[in-house]
Every structure is written in C-alpha cells, then in structure tokens.
C-alpha cells in the first residue's frame, strides 16, 4: 500500500500525542526537552525557541541512537527519563519525528501547530 505525505503524517499522528505550545513551554521549564526538527535555514529566517535542541528531521535517527557515534547526549539522555516535545514549522515533520522517537523508545509528542502556533501563543523566539 502506498501512502501520500498527508497520509503518512495522519498515520504518525494516530500514534503520538499532541500538546499545546504553552504546555510544552511549561514542561520544558520543568526539565522536558523541546526538540526542533526544522532545517537550519528555517531557524535563521523564522527564529528559534530558546533552549530547544535543534536536530533536522533528516538526521534525527543518527542523533537519537545512543549507540551511534553521532548521538547527541542532550537527546539520548531523555530516553526513559523525560519527555521530548517535537517542533517543526506547522506539525507534519514533528508528527513523523515524534513517531520515530516513540519507536526508538522515547516518550515523545508533537507540539500542535509547530512554530506558527508557538509564536501565536506569544511564547519566546530568538533571532
């Protein structure tokens, strides 16, 4: 069975929870991680969430695998100990990334509406 991008995102969303930007920001203040999976150019043009870890979606698995030489300890240390709230521009890539992290053993969700909703809720953005 083949799937469109929209169907892939819907399928991933069926397995992961979504949290509001405000709830994710509050949770980050308590030690959870905000993971931004946008491309580097998007951070430059649209800004970045202060304190968020940036790992582009295309290399997420290489950074989330604790056995890989390219693993990022800020992310891998969350596996089994905390929650990862995934952010992209509007939510599609975040859904796919959160589902991948879930399969890899992480407690992950997506931030509903992405950076667009983050900004609309008046939450801080740098740059």
C-alpha positions in Angstrom: 0.0 0.0 0.0 1.4 3.4 -1.0 0.8 6.5 1.1 0.9 10.2 0.5 2.8 12.6 2.7 -0.6 13.7 4.2 -1.5 10.0 5.0 2.0 9.4 6.5 1.5 12.3 8.8 -2.0 11.3 9.8 -0.8 7.8 10.5 2.0 9.1 12.7 -0.4 11.4 14.5 -2.6 8.4 15.3 0.2 7.1 17.5 1.6 10.2 19.2 0.0 12.7 21.5 -0.1 16.4 20.7 0.5 19.1 23.3 -0.2 22.8 23.1 2.8 25.1 22.7 2.0 26.6 26.2 2.0 23.1 27.8 5.3 22.2 26.1 6.9 25.5 27.2 5.8 24.9 30.8 7.1 21.3 30.6 10.4 22.5 29.3 10.8 24.7 32.3 10.4 21.6 34.5 13.1 19.7 32.6 11.5 18.3 29.5 13.2 18.8 26.1 11.9 20.8 23.2 13.3 19.3 20.0 13.2 21.4 16.9 13.4 19.3 13.7 13.3 22.2 11.2 16.1 22.8 8.7 18.9 25.2 9.6 17.7 27.8 7.1 14.3 27.9 8.8 15.9 28.7 12.2 17.7 31.7 10.5 14.6 33.0 8.8 11.9 32.2 11.3 13.7 32.2 14.6 14.4 29.6 17.2 12.9 28.6 20.5 15.2 29.5 23.4 16.7 26.4 24.9 15.4 24.0 22.3 17.7 21.4 20.8 18.0 21.6 17.0 18.3 18.3 15.1 17.0 18.4 11.5 14.4 15.7 10.7 16.6 14.2 8.1 19.3 13.2 10.6 17.2 12.5 13.7 17.8 8.8 13.9 21.5 9.3 13.8 21.3 11.7 16.8 18.7 9.8 18.8 20.6 6.4 18.7 22.7 6.2 21.8 24.9 3.6 20.2 25.8 5.8 17.2 29.0 7.9 17.1 26.8 10.8 16.1 24.4 10.6 19.1 23.6 13.8 20.9 23.6 13.3 24.6 21.2 16.1 25.3 18.6 14.0 23.4 19.7 10.4 24.3 19.7 11.3 28.0 16.0 11.9 27.8 15.2 8.3 26.8 13.5 6.6 29.7 13.9 9.7 31.9 11.9 12.5 30.4 9.6 13.7 27.7 10.6 15.1 24.3 8.3 17.7 22.7 8.9 17.9 19.0 8.5 21.1 17.0 8.6 21.9 13.3 7.0 24.8 11.3 3.4 23.6 11.5 3.3 20.0 12.8 3.8 17.5 10.0 7.5 16.8 10.4 7.1 16.9 14.1 4.5 14.1 14.0 6.8 11.9 11.9 9.7 12.7 14.2 7.8 12.1 17.4 6.6 8.7 16.0 10.1 7.7 15.1 11.3 8.7 18.6 8.5 6.6 20.1 9.6 3.6 18.1 13.2 4.2 19.4 12.0 4.1 23.0 11.4 7.8 23.7 8.4 9.4 25.4 7.7 11.9 22.7 4.9 14.1 21.5 4.4 16.8 18.9 3.8 20.5 19.6 0.5 21.2 18.0 0.7 23.8 15.3 4.5 24.0 15.4 6.4 27.2 15.5 3.5 29.1 14.0 1.3 28.2 17.0 4.3 28.8 19.4 4.5 32.4 18.1 0.7 32.9 18.0 0.7 32.0 21.8 3.2 34.7 22.5 5.9 32.3 23.5 9.6 33.5 23.2 11.5 33.1 19.9 15.1 34.2 19.4 16.6 35.7 16.2 
